[in-house]
C-alpha cells in the first residue's frame, strides 16, 4: 500500500475468518446497491437476502442502520483510493478518466446516503482527505502531461462530475457518454 495515502479508520472491523469476511463484503455490496436504488430507507431484510445471509448476520456486523450506512460510505472511499493506486501507472489521461468513472459510481451511492452522514465527524473528514489525496495526483499528472487544462483545479472537476450524478440516465451507456462529453471540457486542446 502507498504510504503517502491517508489510511481510513472504519469503525466497523472486518471479520478475520474468510467466510465471515465474505459475508461482510457481500452485505456492503448489497447495501451499496440497495441504498443507491432505494435510498437510506431500503429494507435491511432485502439487503441481507440479496447478500445471501440472514438478518442476524447483518445485525452482527452492523448493529444499526447508521453503522451500515457509514461502512458503505467509507468502503466506497477505500475503493476510490485503491482504484487510484491501480491506475497510477497508466498514461495520465487514461488514469484520470478511469478513476473518474469509479468516482461517478461512488457519487451515486453518496448522493443516496448523503443526508444520513455526519459530515462533521472525523471519519467523514478523513475520508474526504483520503479521496482527494488519491485522485488529485492523477489530475496533476494529466495536467503535467498536457492532457488536462491548466486553468482547472481538481475540486472543479469533482464538483462537475458530482453534478452529473444528479441526473437520471436511461442506462449506463448514456451516463458514460455524458461523462465523456464533460471530460472533453477539461481536456487540453
N, C-alpha and C positions, 0 to 999 in steps of 0.2 A: 504494500500500500504506500502511496505517496505521502511522505511525512509532512509535506507542506500543506496538505489538505486538512482543514479543521475536522476533528473527529466529533461525530454526533453521539450524544449520550441519550439513548432512548430509554424511557422509564420502564418499558416492558422488556424483560430479558428473554432472549430466545432460549428455548429449552436445549439441553445438552444432548439428549437422546435423539438419534436420527429420525425415528418415527414421530416423535413429538415436535421436532423442528419442521418436518414436512407438514404436519397438521397446522402449525403456527403459520407457516408461509402460505398454505392453502387458504387459511382464514383471511390473511391480509389481502391476498389476490381477490378472493370472493367479495370481501368488504369494499375494496377499491372499486370494483366493477359495480357493485350494488349502490354505493354512495354516488358514483358518477351518474348512474342511470336514474336513481330514485331519490337522491338527496339523503340527508342525515337521518331521516326517519325510516330508512329502509329496514325491513324486517330482519331482526337478528336470527330468527329461526330459518329464514330463507338463506341468509349468509352461511349459516352452519351447514345447511343442506347442500348448498352449492359447493362448499368446501369438502363435502363428503365426510363430515364429522357430526357428532351430536351437539346439542345446545350446551350440554355440560362442559364439553371440551372448549367451546367458545368462551364460556364464563370462567373456566380455569385459567385461560390465557389472558382474557380481557374482562376483569370483574365488572366494568361499567362500559356503557356505550362510549363515553368520553375516552376511556383508555383505548378502545378500538380505533376511534377517530384519530387520536394522537398518533397511534402506532402506524396507521395508514399514511398519515401526512409525513411523518418522519421517515417511513420506509420509502416514500416517493422521493424525498430529498436524497436519501442514501443512494437510490438507484440513479439519480441525476449525477451524483458525484462519481459513482463507478462508471457511468456511461462516458463522462468526460475523460476519465483515465483511459478507457478502452479506445477512444477515437483520437487521442492526443498525437499519435504517430501518423495519422492520415494527412493528406495535403490540407492546408489550413481552411480553405473554404468548405471542403467536404467534411472536415471535422466539425466545424461550426454548424453547418446545416444539419448534419446527423444529430448533433446534440440538441439543437433547437427542435427537431422533430420529437425527441424524447421529452423536451420541455413542454411541448403542446399537450402531450398525454398527461404530464404532471399537472399542468394548469387546469385541465378539465376536471381532474379529481379535486384539486384545491378549490376551484370555484364552487363545487358542490358542498364542501365542508367548511369553507372559509369562516362563516359566521360562528361556527361552533368552536373555533380555535381561540385560545387565549394568546393573542398576538403580543402581549406584554411579557409572557413567560420567557424565562431564559432559554428554554429549549427551542422556542419559536425563533428567537433572535439568533441563536447559534445555527439553526437550520438555514435561515436566510443568508447568514455569513458564509456557511459552507457551500450553498448553491452558487453564490457569487464567486467564491474562491475557485469553484470547479469550472464555471463557464467563462468567466472573464478572460483567463489566459487563452482560451480558444478564439475568442473575439479579437484579442490583441494580436495574436498570431496572424489572423486573417487580415487585420489592418497592416501589420508589418510586411506581409507578402504582397500588399497592394490589391487584395481581393475585396476587402471591405472599405467603405468610405471612411476617411479620417475625421470627418465632421460629425460623426455619430458616436455616442458612447453606449456602453453595454446596457446601462439602465434603460436607455431609449429603446433598444432592441427588445429587451424583455417586456417592457410595457406594450410595445406594438404587438408582439406575439401573444401576450396575455389577452389583449383586446380581441384578437382573432378567435379566442376560445369562447367568447360570449355569444358568438353567432351559432345558429343551428345549421347543420350541414346535411345534405341528402345522404352522403356516405363519406367514408374515409378518403376516397379518391378526391372528392370535391374539397375537403378540408386541406389535403396535401397540395392541391392546385392553388388554393387561396394563400397558403403559406409560401409557396414558391413565388407567387406574384409579390407578396410583401417583402420577401427576402431580396427580390430584384431591386427593391428600393434602397437597400443598404449596400448593394454590390457596387464596387468602384467601377467607373467607366473608363 
